[in-house]
Amino acid sequence: MEVSKPESVTATLSVEAVKRKKRGKSYAELTGVYMMLIAYLVVIAYPLLWMVMSSFKTTDDIFTHSWALPKQWLFENYTAAWNQGISSYFLNSVIVTALTCMITVLVSSLGAYGLSRFEFKFKSIILIICLGGLMLSPQVSLIPLYKMIQSIGLYNTYWALILPYTAYRIPFTILLIRSYFLSIPKELEESAYLDGCTSLGIFVRIFLPMSKPILATATVLTVYHTWNEFMFAIIFIDDNSLKTIPAGLMQFRDALQTDWGVLLAGLTISAVPIVVVFLFLQKYFVRGIANGSIKG
């Protein structure tokens, strides 16, 4: 004679079965996600590892044993790259990138503050112009920009790079920072006004301290774009002593023979600052991207 189980026990067993099923499904989904992330890591990281590994080899070793470890670790490749001009190119890149970042983030944050907190005529038109700036390709404006830079006497100077870089980064950076500013409660601003704070004081004392993640995000994106830019760097700068790293590395290539070990050492040196900046600011970068997409 069969003894029927109480209904409470049956319900508990069914609930646990559903939980086990969901748990198994979540484990399978997590495994799939981790596998995709690992594959993505391999695709992204392995070329960088290959570049670093090959920078310690001779040219012959690079071509004959591309995937093997160096037979002899040639640290002198980095010394040769530094002495052949990377030191001056590196300094030029630091100057151009630092000034571009400061001007871009400062102007963009002020513009974003005005567009997010004040009502005035032509506000919508300014936002449309910012959106239009995202669609303007640098290649399209290359010839008129070249003539303009020559006519105002900026050709072959740092400002020939800084001003175009800043102009092309400001529209995106304004929209990025503005979306973050819109998420800041207006009650904080109203309380500051009641305490006698001015609009500029609110911007400095409230908006900037609360917006560190999005400002760090804007800085990282601007550094990445400016440090790696190549087209303007080879067209607007002719003096070898003023070239930045992307343009300066072209001098390492010879018509008859190229020392690829030294060239890859130079590429490795040029990649280090970007990696370091991102590692130090990655926490703010992720938070800024996530929070900056809440409102638009």
MARFI-909889 format. One record per residue (C-alpha): residue in one letter; x, y, z. Coordinates in steps of 0.2 Angstrom, whole numbers, plus 5000, padded with zeros to 4 digits. Example, Ala and Ser with C-alpha at 12.3 -4.5 7.8 and 13.67 -1.06 7.14 Angstrom:
REM residues 2
SITE, a, 5062, 4978, 5039
SITE, s, 5068, 4995, 5036
END
This chain:
REM residues 296
SITE, m, 5000, 5000, 5000
SITE, e, 5008, 5017, 4994
SITE, v, 5009, 5031, 5007
SITE, s, 5006, 5048, 4999
SITE, k, 5018, 5062, 5003
SITE, p, 5011, 5077, 5012
SITE, e, 5007, 5091, 5000
SITE, s, 5020, 5103, 5009
SITE, v, 5034, 5090, 5006
SITE, t, 5029, 5089, 4988
SITE, a, 5028, 5108, 4986
SITE, t, 5045, 5109, 4994
SITE, l, 5053, 5096, 4983
SITE, s, 5046, 5104, 4967
SITE, v, 5052, 5122, 4973
SITE, e, 5070, 5114, 4976
SITE, a, 5069, 5106, 4959
SITE, v, 5065, 5122, 4950
SITE, k, 5079, 5131, 4960
SITE, r, 5092, 5117, 4955
SITE, k, 5086, 5119, 4937
SITE, k, 5088, 5138, 4937
SITE, r, 5105, 5136, 4946
SITE, g, 5111, 5124, 4933
SITE, k, 5105, 5136, 4919
SITE, s, 5114, 5151, 4927
SITE, y, 5130, 5141, 4929
SITE, a, 5129, 5136, 4910
SITE, e, 5126, 5154, 4906
SITE, l, 5141, 5160, 4917
SITE, t, 5152, 5147, 4909
SITE, g, 5147, 5153, 4892
SITE, v, 5151, 5171, 4896
SITE, y, 5167, 5167, 4904
SITE, m, 5173, 5157, 4889
SITE, m, 5168, 5172, 4878
SITE, l, 5178, 5184, 4889
SITE, i, 5193, 5173, 4889
SITE, a, 5193, 5171, 4870
SITE, y, 5191, 5190, 4869
SITE, l, 5206, 5192, 4881
SITE, v, 5217, 5180, 4870
SITE, v, 5212, 5190, 4854
SITE, i, 5216, 5207, 4862
SITE, a, 5231, 5202, 4873
SITE, y, 5241, 5190, 4862
SITE, p, 5246, 5203, 4849
SITE, l, 5252, 5214, 4863
SITE, l, 5262, 5200, 4871
SITE, w, 5269, 5196, 4854
SITE, m, 5275, 5214, 4851
SITE, v, 5283, 5214, 4868
SITE, m, 5291, 5197, 4866
SITE, s, 5297, 5202, 4848
SITE, s, 5305, 5218, 4854
SITE, f, 5318, 5208, 4862
SITE, k, 5323, 5199, 4846
SITE, t, 5334, 5202, 4831
SITE, t, 5326, 5205, 4814
SITE, d, 5331, 5188, 4808
SITE, d, 5324, 5180, 4824
SITE, i, 5308, 5189, 4822
SITE, f, 5305, 5182, 4804
SITE, t, 5312, 5164, 4807
SITE, h, 5305, 5161, 4825
SITE, s, 5290, 5172, 4826
SITE, w, 5281, 5163, 4839
SITE, a, 5296, 5157, 4850
SITE, l, 5303, 5165, 4865
SITE, p, 5319, 5176, 4861
SITE, k, 5335, 5165, 4860
SITE, q, 5344, 5180, 4868
SITE, w, 5335, 5194, 4876
SITE, l, 5341, 5210, 4868
SITE, f, 5337, 5224, 4880
SITE, e, 5348, 5235, 4870
SITE, n, 5334, 5237, 4857
SITE, y, 5325, 5248, 4870
SITE, t, 5341, 5258, 4872
SITE, a, 5343, 5260, 4854
SITE, a, 5325, 5265, 4851
SITE, w, 5326, 5278, 4865
SITE, n, 5343, 5285, 4858
SITE, q, 5336, 5286, 4840
SITE, g, 5323, 5298, 4844
SITE, i, 5309, 5290, 4855
SITE, s, 5314, 5301, 4869
SITE, s, 5310, 5317, 4860
SITE, y, 5295, 5310, 4852
SITE, f, 5289, 5304, 4869
SITE, l, 5291, 5321, 4876
SITE, n, 5282, 5329, 4862
SITE, s, 5267, 5317, 4864
SITE, v, 5266, 5320, 4882
SITE, i, 5266, 5339, 4879
SITE, v, 5252, 5338, 4865
SITE, t, 5242, 5325, 4875
SITE, a, 5242, 5334, 4891
SITE, l, 5237, 5351, 4884
SITE, t, 5224, 5343, 4873
SITE, c, 5216, 5334, 4888
SITE, m, 5216, 5350, 4899
SITE, i, 5208, 5361, 4887
SITE, t, 5196, 5348, 4881
SITE, v, 5190, 5342, 4898
SITE, l, 5189, 5360, 4904
SITE, v, 5180, 5368, 4890
SITE, s, 5168, 5352, 4888
SITE, s, 5164, 5352, 4907
SITE, l, 5159, 5371, 4906
SITE, g, 5149, 5368, 4890
SITE, a, 5140, 5353, 4898
SITE, y, 5136, 5363, 4914
SITE, g, 5128, 5376, 4904
SITE, l, 5118, 5364, 4892
SITE, s, 5112, 5354, 4907
SITE, r, 5108, 5367, 4920
SITE, f, 5103, 5383, 4911
SITE, e, 5089, 5388, 4899
SITE, f, 5093, 5400, 4885
SITE, k, 5090, 5403, 4866
SITE, f, 5097, 5392, 4853
SITE, k, 5101, 5378, 4866
SITE, s, 5093, 5365, 4855
SITE, i, 5103, 5372, 4840
SITE, i, 5120, 5370, 4850
SITE, l, 5115, 5352, 4855
SITE, i, 5112, 5349, 4836
SITE, i, 5129, 5357, 4832
SITE, c, 5137, 5345, 4845
SITE, l, 5129, 5330, 4837
SITE, g, 5134, 5336, 4820
SITE, g, 5152, 5338, 4826
SITE, l, 5152, 5319, 4829
SITE, m, 5148, 5316, 4811
SITE, l, 5161, 5327, 4804
SITE, s, 5176, 5316, 4798
SITE, p, 5193, 5323, 4801
SITE, q, 5198, 5317, 4783
SITE, v, 5185, 5328, 4775
SITE, s, 5191, 5344, 4783
SITE, l, 5210, 5340, 4780
SITE, i, 5213, 5352, 4766
SITE, p, 5204, 5367, 4772
SITE, l, 5211, 5364, 4790
SITE, y, 5229, 5363, 4782
SITE, k, 5227, 5380, 4773
SITE, m, 5220, 5388, 4789
SITE, i, 5234, 5382, 4800
SITE, q, 5247, 5389, 4787
SITE, s, 5238, 5405, 4786
SITE, i, 5237, 5409, 4804
SITE, g, 5255, 5404, 4807
SITE, l, 5253, 5388, 4817
SITE, y, 5260, 5376, 4805
SITE, n, 5275, 5366, 4812
SITE, t, 5270, 5370, 4830
SITE, y, 5262, 5360, 4845
SITE, w, 5246, 5371, 4842
SITE, a, 5244, 5364, 4825
SITE, l, 5240, 5347, 4833
SITE, i, 5232, 5353, 4850
SITE, l, 5219, 5364, 4842
SITE, p, 5212, 5352, 4829
SITE, y, 5213, 5337, 4842
SITE, t, 5203, 5348, 4855
SITE, a, 5190, 5354, 4842
SITE, y, 5186, 5336, 4836
SITE, r, 5185, 5329, 4854
SITE, i, 5174, 5343, 4862
SITE, p, 5157, 5338, 4854
SITE, f, 5158, 5320, 4860
SITE, t, 5165, 5325, 4877
SITE, i, 5152, 5338, 4880
SITE, l, 5138, 5326, 4877
SITE, l, 5146, 5313, 4887
SITE, i, 5149, 5325, 4902
SITE, r, 5131, 5333, 4900
SITE, s, 5123, 5316, 4902
SITE, y, 5131, 5314, 4918
SITE, f, 5127, 5331, 4924
SITE, l, 5109, 5328, 4921
SITE, s, 5109, 5314, 4934
SITE, i, 5115, 5326, 4948
SITE, p, 5100, 5330, 4959
SITE, k, 5094, 5348, 4957
SITE, e, 5091, 5349, 4976
SITE, l, 5110, 5351, 4979
SITE, e, 5111, 5365, 4967
SITE, e, 5095, 5374, 4975
SITE, s, 5103, 5372, 4992
SITE, a, 5119, 5380, 4986
SITE, y, 5110, 5395, 4979
SITE, l, 5101, 5397, 4995
SITE, d, 5117, 5397, 5004
SITE, g, 5123, 5411, 4993
SITE, c, 5134, 5401, 4981
SITE, t, 5136, 5407, 4963
SITE, s, 5134, 5397, 4947
SITE, l, 5153, 5396, 4945
SITE, g, 5155, 5391, 4963
SITE, i, 5142, 5377, 4961
SITE, f, 5151, 5371, 4946
SITE, v, 5168, 5370, 4955
SITE, r, 5162, 5364, 4973
SITE, i, 5148, 5352, 4968
SITE, f, 5148, 5347, 4950
SITE, l, 5167, 5344, 4948
SITE, p, 5169, 5334, 4964
SITE, m, 5154, 5323, 4960
SITE, s, 5159, 5320, 4942
SITE, k, 5176, 5313, 4945
SITE, p, 5171, 5296, 4936
SITE, i, 5165, 5305, 4920
SITE, l, 5179, 5317, 4920
SITE, a, 5191, 5302, 4921
SITE, t, 5182, 5294, 4907
SITE, a, 5183, 5309, 4896
SITE, t, 5202, 5310, 4900
SITE, v, 5205, 5292, 4896
SITE, l, 5196, 5293, 4879
SITE, t, 5205, 5310, 4875
SITE, v, 5222, 5303, 4879
SITE, y, 5219, 5287, 4869
SITE, h, 5214, 5297, 4854
SITE, t, 5227, 5310, 4855
SITE, w, 5242, 5299, 4859
SITE, n, 5238, 5287, 4844
SITE, e, 5233, 5300, 4831
SITE, f, 5243, 5298, 4815
SITE, m, 5236, 5308, 4801
SITE, f, 5237, 5326, 4808
SITE, a, 5254, 5322, 4816
SITE, i, 5262, 5318, 4799
SITE, i, 5254, 5332, 4789
SITE, f, 5254, 5347, 4801
SITE, i, 5271, 5344, 4808
SITE, d, 5287, 5344, 4797
SITE, d, 5301, 5347, 4809
SITE, n, 5307, 5330, 4816
SITE, s, 5311, 5338, 4833
SITE, l, 5292, 5341, 4835
SITE, k, 5285, 5325, 4829
SITE, t, 5275, 5314, 4841
SITE, i, 5277, 5295, 4843
SITE, p, 5265, 5289, 4829
SITE, a, 5274, 5300, 4816
SITE, g, 5291, 5298, 4824
SITE, l, 5291, 5280, 4822
SITE, m, 5290, 5281, 4803
SITE, q, 5308, 5287, 4804
SITE, f, 5313, 5270, 4811
SITE, r, 5308, 5262, 4794
SITE, d, 5322, 5262, 4780
SITE, a, 5319, 5260, 4762
SITE, l, 5332, 5245, 4761
SITE, q, 5332, 5238, 4779
SITE, t, 5322, 5240, 4795
SITE, d, 5328, 5234, 4812
SITE, w, 5311, 5227, 4817
SITE, g, 5317, 5223, 4835
SITE, v, 5321, 5242, 4838
SITE, l, 5304, 5247, 4829
SITE, l, 5294, 5235, 4840
SITE, a, 5303, 5241, 4856
SITE, g, 5298, 5259, 4851
SITE, l, 5280, 5253, 4849
SITE, t, 5281, 5245, 4866
SITE, i, 5287, 5261, 4874
SITE, s, 5273, 5271, 4865
SITE, a, 5260, 5258, 4872
SITE, v, 5265, 5259, 4890
SITE, p, 5258, 5276, 4894
SITE, i, 5240, 5271, 4888
SITE, v, 5240, 5255, 4897
SITE, v, 5246, 5264, 4913
SITE, v, 5233, 5278, 4912
SITE, f, 5219, 5265, 4909
SITE, l, 5225, 5254, 4924
SITE, f, 5225, 5269, 4936
SITE, l, 5208, 5276, 4930
SITE, q, 5199, 5260, 4925
SITE, k, 5188, 5261, 4941
SITE, y, 5182, 5278, 4937
SITE, f, 5181, 5274, 4918
SITE, v, 5169, 5260, 4920
SITE, r, 5158, 5270, 4933
SITE, g, 5158, 5285, 4921
SITE, i, 5153, 5275, 4906
SITE, a, 5139, 5267, 4916
SITE, n, 5133, 5282, 4925
SITE, g, 5135, 5293, 4910
SITE, s, 5122, 5283, 4900
SITE, i, 5108, 5285, 4912
SITE, k, 5101, 5301, 4905
SITE, g, 5103, 5310, 4889
END
